[in-house]
């Protein structure tokens, strides 16, 4: 899934959740996705809803997109697993020690969201060093140089 469509992302999470609930065999990535869904009970009904693929989530109406949220969690899990950007594993571990795993993930998710927003706004590539430094600041670790 290098450049999935909105529907493919939604289908992936819905299917991973369905397979988890049915106690079917999950791929490694589906196992991670189901674990992320387990940490978000507020999304369980949505992931089982027949119209989940077509639902719209409007920030103008105060709605956040649960599929985007789950996808960002999945991206961060991958970043941590391969330590990319370099140093994210150590920063995550520092955050995890005093915030807990899920709250640490949400801290990083906020940093990733800010980084992506700036890149889109400025029409540039995401700044990996600024992203890592944002995480490090939240973890109480001095920033790294560019």
C-alpha positions as CSV (number, residue, x, y, z in Angstrom):
1,X,0.0,0.0,0.0
2,X,2.3,2.7,-1.2
3,X,-0.3,5.1,-2.5
4,X,-3.7,3.7,-1.6
5,X,-7.0,5.4,-2.4
6,X,-9.3,6.6,0.3
7,X,-11.5,3.5,-0.3
8,X,-8.5,1.1,-0.1
9,X,-7.4,2.5,3.2
10,X,-10.9,2.2,4.6
11,X,-11.4,-1.3,3.3
12,X,-8.0,-2.3,4.8
13,X,-9.0,-1.1,8.3
14,X,-12.6,-2.5,8.0
15,X,-11.3,-5.9,6.9
16,X,-8.6,-6.1,9.5
17,X,-11.2,-5.3,12.2
18,X,-13.7,-7.8,10.7
19,X,-11.0,-10.6,10.6
20,X,-9.9,-9.8,14.1
21,X,-13.5,-10.0,15.4
22,X,-14.0,-13.3,13.5
23,X,-10.7,-14.6,14.9
24,X,-9.4,-15.2,11.4
25,X,-5.7,-15.2,10.5
26,X,-4.4,-11.7,10.1
27,X,-1.3,-10.5,8.1
28,X,1.4,-8.7,10.1
29,X,0.1,-5.3,9.0
30,X,-3.5,-6.3,9.7
31,X,-2.4,-7.4,13.2
32,X,-1.0,-3.9,13.8
33,X,-4.1,-2.3,12.4
34,X,-6.4,-4.4,14.6
35,X,-4.3,-3.5,17.6
36,X,-4.6,0.2,16.8
37,X,-8.4,-0.2,16.4
38,X,-8.5,-2.0,19.8
39,X,-7.0,1.2,21.4
40,X,-9.8,3.2,19.9
41,X,-13.1,1.8,21.1
42,X,-14.9,4.9,19.9
43,X,-14.3,3.6,16.3
44,X,-15.5,0.0,16.8
45,X,-19.1,0.7,15.6
46,X,-17.8,2.7,12.6
47,X,-15.5,-0.1,11.5
48,X,-18.5,-2.5,11.6
49,X,-20.9,-0.1,10.0
50,X,-22.2,-1.1,6.5
51,X,-21.8,2.5,5.3
52,X,-18.3,3.1,6.7
53,X,-16.8,3.3,3.2
54,X,-19.0,6.2,2.1
55,X,-19.2,8.2,5.3
56,X,-17.9,11.8,5.1
57,X,-16.1,13.5,8.0
58,X,-16.2,17.2,7.9
59,X,-13.8,19.3,10.0
60,X,-16.2,22.2,9.4
61,X,-18.8,20.3,11.4
62,X,-16.3,19.5,14.1
63,X,-15.7,16.0,12.9
64,X,-12.3,14.3,12.7
65,X,-11.7,11.5,10.2
66,X,-11.2,8.2,12.1
67,X,-9.6,6.6,9.1
68,X,-7.1,9.3,8.9
69,X,-6.4,9.0,12.6
70,X,-5.9,5.2,12.3
71,X,-3.7,5.7,9.3
72,X,-1.5,8.1,11.0
73,X,-1.1,5.7,13.9
74,X,-0.1,3.0,11.4
75,X,2.4,5.3,9.8
76,X,3.9,6.1,13.2
77,X,4.1,2.4,14.1
78,X,6.1,1.9,10.9
79,X,8.4,4.9,11.5
80,X,9.2,3.6,15.0
81,X,9.8,0.1,13.9
82,X,12.4,1.2,11.3
83,X,13.6,4.2,13.3
84,X,12.9,6.6,10.5
85,X,13.5,9.5,10.9
86,X,16.6,8.3,12.8
87,X,16.0,8.9,16.5
88,X,12.3,8.5,16.6
89,X,12.5,5.2,18.5
90,X,14.5,6.8,21.3
91,X,12.2,9.8,21.4
92,X,9.1,7.5,21.5
93,X,10.6,5.5,24.3
94,X,11.2,8.7,26.3
95,X,7.7,9.8,25.7
96,X,6.3,6.4,26.5
97,X,8.0,6.2,29.9
98,X,6.1,9.2,31.3
99,X,3.0,9.4,29.1
100,X,2.2,5.7,28.4
101,X,2.3,4.0,25.0
102,X,-1.0,5.3,23.6
103,X,-0.6,8.8,24.8
104,X,3.0,8.9,23.4
105,X,1.6,7.8,20.1
106,X,-0.9,10.7,20.2
107,X,1.9,13.1,21.0
108,X,3.8,11.9,17.9
109,X,0.6,12.0,15.9
110,X,0.2,15.7,16.7
111,X,3.8,16.3,15.6
112,X,3.2,14.4,12.4
113,X,0.0,16.3,11.7
114,X,1.8,19.7,12.2
115,X,4.6,18.6,10.0
116,X,2.3,17.5,7.2
117,X,0.2,20.6,7.5
118,X,3.3,22.8,7.1
119,X,4.5,20.9,4.1
120,X,1.1,21.1,2.4
121,X,0.7,24.8,3.3
122,X,4.3,25.7,2.1
123,X,4.2,23.3,-0.9
124,X,7.4,21.6,0.3
125,X,8.5,18.2,1.4
126,X,7.9,17.3,5.0
127,X,10.9,18.4,7.2
128,X,12.0,15.2,9.0
129,X,14.4,17.1,11.3
130,X,11.7,19.5,12.4
131,X,9.3,16.6,12.9
132,X,11.9,14.7,15.1
133,X,12.7,17.8,17.0
134,X,9.0,18.5,17.7
135,X,8.8,14.9,19.2
136,X,12.1,15.4,21.1
137,X,10.8,18.6,22.7
138,X,7.7,16.9,23.9
139,X,9.8,14.1,25.3
140,X,12.1,16.6,27.1
141,X,15.1,15.7,24.9
142,X,17.3,18.5,23.4
143,X,16.7,19.0,19.6
144,X,19.1,17.7,17.0
145,X,20.9,19.9,14.5
146,X,19.8,20.0,10.8
